[in-house]
Every structure is written in C-alpha cells, then in structure tokens.
C-alpha cells in the first residue's frame, strides 16, 4: 500500500472562509499534517542552543496503515 504525500499551500489548507474551524481541523486530521519548527539561540555568532520540533497530526488509522484490508 503506497501513501502519496502532497504539499498544500496556505490557500489550499484554508479553503473557503465560510467553513467552521471544526471542519478545517477534521479535514487536516483526515489527510494528516506535518508541522516543523526550529529555534536557534546564537550569541556573538556562536550557536548555543538549537530546538527542533517535528509534529505529525493525523487520525490514528492514517498513521498506522498496515496494508491489511477488512
């Protein structure tokens, strides 16, 4: 079972403005979303601290696709 990944723009993700927030979140969880962030703390051109965050938001059945049917 192959999973196809597609990048969405902000316009694609938000869609029309008349949707409720719960519909937006439901759509994101149904398709899955990855949020990535980085924070660097640098003093005098010396990197002191790096914090990285990779967050995957998706419905459990989308994450644990085992290829089994039924």
N, C-alpha and C positions, 0 to 999 in steps of 0.2 A: 504494500500500500504506500504510494508516494504522496507526500504532502507538498502542495505547491505554496510557496511564500510569495506575497506580492507587497510592494511598498505602496503606501497610501499617502496622498498629500493631505494637508490640513483641510482642504475643501472637501475631499472625498470622505474623510473621517467625520466631519461635522454634518455633511449633507444639508438638507434644508433646515431653516431656522424654526419651523413650526413643530419639530419633533420635541418630545419631552426628554428630559435628562435620563430617565429610566430606560427609554427606548435606545438612546445612544449607548449607554453602558451595556445593555443587553446585546446590542449588535457587536460591540467591541469584544465582549466575553465570548460570543458565539464564534467569531473569527479569530480571536486571540490578538494580543497586543504586546509589544516589547518596548519597555521604557529603559533608556540607557542614560546615565548621567555621570559626570566626572567633576571633581573638585580638586584643584591644586592649590597648596599653600606654599608660596615662594617668598623668601626674604633675601634681598641682595643677590638675585639671580641664582639662589641655591634652593632647589626643591626640597622642602622639609616634609610635607605630608601630601599623600595622594589618596583620595577616597573615590572608589568606583562603585557604581550601582548598576546592576542588570536585573530588571524586574520583568517577569513574564506573567501576564494576566490572561487567563483563558479558562474556559469551562473544563472541569476535570476529564470529561470524556474526550476532549480535543487534545489534551496533553498526553494522556495515557493510551494513545492509539496503538493497539497490539496487533492489528491486522486480522483479528478474529471477526467473523460475521455471525450475526444472530445473537 
